[in-house]
């Protein structure tokens, strides 16, 4: 089976530090690995409405941009959140996308959760501080999401960069990017 990496760009900045790091990592993927790049801010989706406890708790088939995101998500073997650290967690676009997973799991006959099992979830993040532990909440969110969904956790690549292009000065992160996707898959269960 051919692998397909879907890169979810969650920054509000074009060509920011996180995207730079993600593109460096993607450049090291072997030939034949398909890549799809999605800038989440360019595919706005409505606020998520929690209907789990309203009657049958069934959600309708997604439409518009939500359908495009769902289809790309299901077509991936590997999902990469390229998400800069915003207030110690995911940017709003990435969190909203994840919130919609709750609805997709309850769309009749979609089988979203079983179809996500076995895929690999990755995280690429830039942060503005030397203390990388501040990214623990973001990494924990994605790692626990992978576990809940029966996905593999591929790992997290962190780079330091605040102002535009400053991640290029983080030579350790750039070196790590060159081999990031070569990490073994780690099954995680919750």
N, C-alpha and C positions, 0 to 999 in steps of 0.2 A: 504494500500500500504506500502510495506517495504521501509524504508528509506535507501538510499545509499549515504554515504559520500565519495567524491573523494577528496583526499588531494594532492594538487599540491605543491610539494617541490621545491622552487625556489632558494635555496641557492647553491652556488658553493662548499660549504663545506659539507662533509658527517657528519651526526650526530651532526650538529651545534646547537646553542642555540635555533633557531626557531623550528627546528625539534624536539628537546627535549620538548619544550613547547607544540607543536602540539601533540606529542605522549602522553603527560600527559593528555591533554584534551580528546583525542580519547579514552584513557583507561576508561574514565567515561561514555562513550556511553553505552546505555543499550544493553544487549544481543539481537541478532537478527538484529541489525543495521549493514548493510554491509559496509565494508571499503575497499577502493582501494587507494593505495599509488603510486604516480607517481613522479619520480625525473625528472624534466623537462630537466636537462642537459643531461640525458641519452636518451632523445628522440629529437635529434636536428631536427629542421624544417628550411626550407629556409627563407631567409629574405622576409618580406611581400612586395608585389608589389601592390600598389594602382591602380586598373584598373577601378574604379567607373566611370570615365568620358571618358573612351576609348570605343567608339562605344556603345554597349548595356550594358556595365558594368557588364557582367555576368562572374562568376568565375567557373572554372572546379571543379569537385568532388575532394576533397582532397585525396592524396595518401600517402602511407608509414606512417611515424611517425605522420604526420598531421592527417591522417585518424584515427589512434589509439587514438590520443588526442580528436578528434571530437567525436568518438564513446563513449569514457569514459565520456566526458562532457555531452553528451546527455543522458547517462544512469544514471547520478547522480540526486538525489533529492537535494543534498547539495554539493556545491563546496567550498572547503576551501583553500584559498591561504595561504600557510605557507611560507612567504616571508620576509626575513630580510630586514631592511631598508638600501638601497644602495643609497647614494647621495640624500637622502630625498624622495625617491620614490621606485618603484618596481625594483627588479633586472631585467636585460635584458631578461632572459629566460621567466619571467612572462609577461613582456611587449610584447615580440614577440608573445607569445601565445595569448594574448588579441588582438593584431593587426590582427591576423588571423581570429578572430571573424568577422571583417569587411568583409572579403571575404566569410566566411561561410554564412553570411546573404544574400549573392547574388548568391549562388549556386541554380540553378533551382530545384524546388520541394523538397529542403531540409527543408524549413520552420524553419530555425535555431532560429530566434528570437521568433516566437510564441512557439516553443518547450522549450525555456529557461524560458519563463514566468512562474512564480509560484515557481520556484526553489529558494533555499536560498543560498546566497553568504556570506561567512565568511572570516575574516582576522585574521591571527596569525603572529605576528611580534616581532622580537627582535631588540633592538636598543642599541647603545653604550653610550647613554647620559641620564642624569636624566630628561632632558626637553622633555617630551613626545610630546609636540606640534610639534616637528620637524617631527613627523610621519604623521601629518595632510595631506600632499600631497598624500602619499600612501593610507591612509584611504579614502580620498576624491575620488581618482581615482576609487577605488573599489566600494564605496558607489554610486557614480554617474553611474558607469557601471551597478550596480544592478537596479537602477532606470530606466535607459534607456531601459534595457532589460525586464522590468516588473517583475523583481525578487524581492524577499524579502531580506532585509539587516539583517543578523543575528547578526552582531556586530564585534568588533575588540578586540582581546586579545593582550596586549602589555607586553613584558618582557624585563628586562634590562640585557644585557649580551654582552660583547665585545669578550674577549678571550674565547676559547672553554670551555664549561661546566660552565661558570660563571652565566648563567641564573638560575642554581640550587641554587644560593644564593638569588634570588629574591623570597622570600617566599610568598609575596603578589600575584605575578603573578602565582606561582604554585597553591596557594589556589584558585585563580580565574579560573584556568584551569580546576579544578575539577568540576566546575558547568557551565562552559562557554557555552556548547551546550544545556543547559537547558533554556537559554533565550528564551523569546517569540519571535516569528517571527514578524518583523516590516515591513509592506508593505511600499514601498517607490516609489513615482512617481516623474518624472522630468517634 
